[in-house]
Amino acid sequence: MPDGVFCIDFGSAFTKVSLRRARRTNSDLVTMPDEAEELEICVPSAAVADYSSGQPRYTFGRAATGRRAEGLIKPRPNWKKELFAAASGTSAASPSAPIYRPRTRVEWLILSKEFRQLAGKYQVAEADLLNLRRLVVDAISLTIPQQYLPPPPDPSADVQRLAVEFFRWLRKTSLDACAAHSPAIENPKDWPARITVPAFAPEHELEQHPGTARLIAAVKEAGWVLHAERPVVSEPYANVIGILTQGSNCTRVADMFKNGLLITSLKKPESYPTYRVVVVDVGAFTTDFAVLTLQTGGEMLLLSDVEFDTRTLSVPLGISHLDDSVLEVINPEHAKFMRDGRAADWVKFRHDLYERRQPSFVIQASRDAIGTGPEMDRIQDALANFENQLGEALSQFLATIDDCGFKELILTGGGCALPGNQKAIIAAAQKGRSPFRKVHLPACKLPKPTLLTTKDQIVTPLEAQLQRGGTALGGTSAFFEMIA
């Protein structure tokens, strides 16, 4: 098998692909300027399905972000959530329901109030009238039976087909980007791929999770060959490794893990025998938590000696869930406008209402901006509730993990760019614990940072490509071959 390897970080909002040309070369994010929307590495995962010819025809990438729902044109945002829901059986097709035939003229007659009045004129008892009605309806139903709808299409089959087509498109797009790269990347079509998936199960059980199994099946059918030894790795685990190594695959531990506080612990193990990193990634579908702890025993370590105590968890709580909560509390015409909206509309909507906390979009039908008056109060309540849910989920995750003095906190993912989410996560991570020596925050579009450096804590901005591409970089790391 070649030493070159791809990693697919399939996110609900964006997908990132990285590559490693050989075992000890640095990992790089694949740039796709024609299709990516952010940093030339973030390819929209959104799809648009055209049902006008019966079988759906799909559009992906940048072209999919500019289409609104119209007739048989249906945007399919956040379909990763559908894929995993289908795997759990929650999207199974419902049994077909009967279509009751329309009433005949005779039935309208005997069921009319005029017929009841006629029966009263001839002193027909109420029970006899009811029996007569039943007799007539049953007799007519023998010759004109009710009909049944054909079984509805299985939505799980629909989203599985969408997944196959997306990963087929992604493979072609990635290989085209490799072909256009300078210097040339040789034979990438022969390289295996690793997929990052939510940590809905322990690392050694990830492949057996129903959602992961469906994802693997789609990727294989699309033409990708999966890595033989480790085809999948959890998103939070890959994210930590990607950020700590920043793509380095050097054989010396001090070169591979040269970023953050870890290098201090490796160089001065007698002073810092325990190191810990906590990473929180808020995505569109899940929030991922990871805690990696290294015990040096006060001794210098070789790369082969590095063994982290690893705790990971993904919870189905992401920005798409916040979107759903907000749609429930805004005015119905505003909610319909957003449900039918383009993916690009959602980018503006979130920036205006979630980050800047200001109204967004003037709806022509009502001439109202979304988020004015009492509507903004309801949106603020939804945001506060989501922040509380993030804090509670993190508190539960950390509850069974002892504190550590020499540690750092890293926030990644698009959802961590929201100031309210940042504050909630930092507060939950530090509650009842010693302060983090270092906190890495994603770039925020607001001028004022949510946390400032103090004498006890250094606050640094996280490089944009690491914030969005750390998981993909980590997925190609030689570290995973080393510990396999």
KAVENDA-V745471 format. One record per pair of residues at least 6 apart in sequence whose ideal C-beta (glycine too) atoms are under 6 Angstrom apart, sorted by the first residue. I is the first residue (numbers start at 1). GAP is how many residues later the second one is. D is the distance in whole Angstrom. If there is no record, write none. Layout:
# KAVENDA-V745471
I_GAP_D / I_GAP_D
This chain:
# KAVENDA-V745471
2_188_6 / 2_189_6 / 3_19_4 / 3_20_4 / 4_17_5 / 4_187_4 / 5_15_5 / 5_186_6 / 5_187_6 / 5_471_5 / 6_13_5 / 6_185_6 / 6_187_4 / 7_11_5 / 7_187_5 / 7_465_5 / 7_468_3 / 7_469_4 / 8_9_6 / 8_185_6 / 8_187_5 / 9_7_4 / 9_187_5 / 9_462_4 / 9_463_4 / 11_34_6 / 11_272_6 / 12_66_5 / 12_68_4 / 12_272_4 / 12_273_4 / 13_271_4 / 14_28_4 / 14_31_6 / 15_28_5 / 15_30_5 / 16_25_5 / 16_453_5 / 16_456_4 / 17_13_4 / 17_157_5 / 18_9_5 / 18_11_5 / 18_454_4 / 18_455_5 / 18_458_5 / 19_11_6 / 20_7_5 / 20_456_4 / 23_455_6 / 24_225_5 / 26_221_5 / 26_222_6 / 27_220_4 / 27_446_5 / 27_449_4 / 29_12_5 / 29_440_5 / 30_144_6 / 30_147_5 / 31_9_4 / 31_10_6 / 32_11_6 / 32_141_6 / 32_145_5 / 33_7_5 / 35_8_5 / 35_26_4 / 35_27_5 / 35_138_6 / 36_6_5 / 36_7_5 / 37_7_6 / 39_425_6 / 39_426_6 / 41_428_5 / 42_426_6 / 43_18_6 / 44_21_5 / 44_299_6 / 46_18_5 / 46_31_5 / 46_297_4 / 47_11_5 / 47_13_6 / 47_17_6 / 47_29_4 / 47_115_6 / 48_11_4 / 48_16_5 / 48_19_5 / 48_27_5 / 49_7_4 / 49_9_6 / 49_25_5 / 49_27_6 / 50_7_5 / 50_23_6 / 51_21_4 / 52_20_5 / 58_107_5 / 60_106_6 / 60_109_5 / 65_277_6 / 65_278_4 / 65_279_5 / 66_276_5 / 67_8_6 / 67_275_6 / 68_272_5 / 68_273_6 / 68_274_5 / 69_6_6 / 69_271_4 / 77_266_6 / 78_242_5 / 79_80_6 / 79_83_6 / 80_205_5 / 81_204_5 / 82_77_5 / 83_76_5 / 83_80_6 / 83_131_6 / 84_127_4 / 85_6_5 / 86_70_3 / 86_73_6 / 87_123_4 / 87_124_4 / 87_127_5 / 91_64_5 / 91_65_5 / 93_59_5 / 93_61_4 / 96_52_5 / 96_53_5 / 96_55_5 / 98_48_5 / 98_50_5 / 99_48_5 / 100_46_5 / 101_43_5 / 101_45_5 / 104_36_6 / 107_30_6 / 109_6_6 / 110_23_5 / 110_26_5 / 119_10_5 / 163_55_4 / 164_54_5 / 164_57_5 / 164_58_5 / 167_51_6 / 167_52_5 / 167_55_4 / 168_54_4 / 171_51_6 / 171_52_5 / 171_53_6 / 175_13_6 / 175_14_6 / 178_7_4 / 178_10_4 / 192_33_5 / 192_34_6 / 192_35_4 / 193_31_5 / 193_33_6 / 194_33_5 / 194_281_5 / 195_37_5 / 196_37_6 / 196_39_5 / 196_42_5 / 196_275_5 / 196_279_5 / 197_9_6 / 197_15_5 / 197_35_5 / 198_37_6 / 198_88_5 / 198_116_4 / 199_35_4 / 199_37_5 / 199_113_4 / 199_114_5 / 199_115_4 / 200_9_5 / 200_114_6 / 201_8_5 / 203_31_6 / 206_6_5 / 206_26_5 / 207_25_6 / 229_255_5 / 230_250_5 / 230_254_6 / 233_242_6 / 234_78_5 / 235_53_5 / 235_236_5 / 236_52_4 / 236_53_6 / 236_54_4 / 236_76_4 / 237_75_5 / 238_233_5 / 238_236_4 / 238_237_4 / 239_40_6 / 239_42_5 / 239_231_5 / 239_232_4 / 239_235_6 / 240_39_5 / 240_50_5 / 240_52_5 / 241_233_4 / 241_236_5 / 241_238_5 / 242_228_4 / 242_229_6 / 242_231_4 / 242_232_3 / 243_167_6 / 243_223_6 / 243_227_5 / 244_13_5 / 244_15_6 / 244_18_6 / 245_11_5 / 245_232_6 / 246_13_5 / 247_226_5 / 248_8_5 / 249_229_4 / 250_6_5 / 253_13_6 / 253_48_6 / 253_50_4 / 253_53_6 / 254_12_6 / 260_148_6 / 261_147_5 / 261_177_6 / 262_13_6 / 264_8_6 / 265_7_4 / 265_10_4 / 269_27_4 / 269_29_5 / 269_30_6 / 270_28_5 / 272_134_5 / 273_23_5 / 273_25_5 / 274_21_6 / 274_130_6 / 275_19_5 / 275_131_6 / 276_17_5 / 276_128_4 / 276_131_4 / 277_15_5 / 277_131_5 / 278_13_5 / 278_131_5 / 279_11_5 / 279_131_5 / 280_9_6 / 280_131_5 / 280_145_5 / 281_7_4 / 281_131_5 / 281_132_4 / 282_131_5 / 282_133_3 / 282_134_5 / 282_139_6 / 283_35_5 / 283_130_5 / 284_34_5 / 284_35_5 / 284_36_5 / 285_33_5 / 286_28_4 / 286_30_6 / 286_32_5 / 287_28_5 / 287_30_5 / 288_26_5 / 289_24_5 / 289_108_5 / 290_22_5 / 291_20_4 / 291_110_6 / 292_16_4 / 292_18_6 / 293_16_4 / 294_14_6 / 313_84_5 / 315_78_5 / 317_72_6 / 319_96_5 / 322_64_5 / 325_57_4 / 326_53_6 / 326_56_5 / 327_8_5 / 329_49_4 / 329_53_6 / 330_45_6 / 333_32_6 / 333_33_6 / 334_29_6 / 334_36_5 / 337_26_5 / 349_11_5 / 352_6_5 / 352_8_3 / 353_7_5 / 353_18_5 / 353_26_6 / 354_64_5 / 355_63_6 / 359_10_4 / 359_12_4 / 359_13_5 / 360_10_5 / 360_11_6 / 361_9_5 / 362_7_5 / 371_8_6 / 383_37_6 / 387_33_5 / 387_34_6 / 387_37_4 / 390_31_6 / 390_34_5 / 390_35_6 / 391_33_4 / 391_37_4 / 394_34_4 / 395_33_5 / 403_30_5 / 403_31_6 / 405_29_5 / 407_29_6 / 408_28_6 / 408_29_6 / 408_30_4 / 409_20_6 / 409_27_4 / 409_30_5 / 410_30_4 / 411_30_6 / 411_31_6 / 412_55_5 / 412_58_6 / 415_6_6 / 416_26_5 / 417_25_5 / 417_27_6 / 419_31_5 / 422_28_5 / 423_27_6 / 435_21_5 / 435_22_5 / 438_20_5 / 439_20_5 / 440_20_6 / 440_22_5 / 442_20_5 / 442_25_4 / 443_18_6 / 443_21_6 / 451_8_5 / 453_6_5
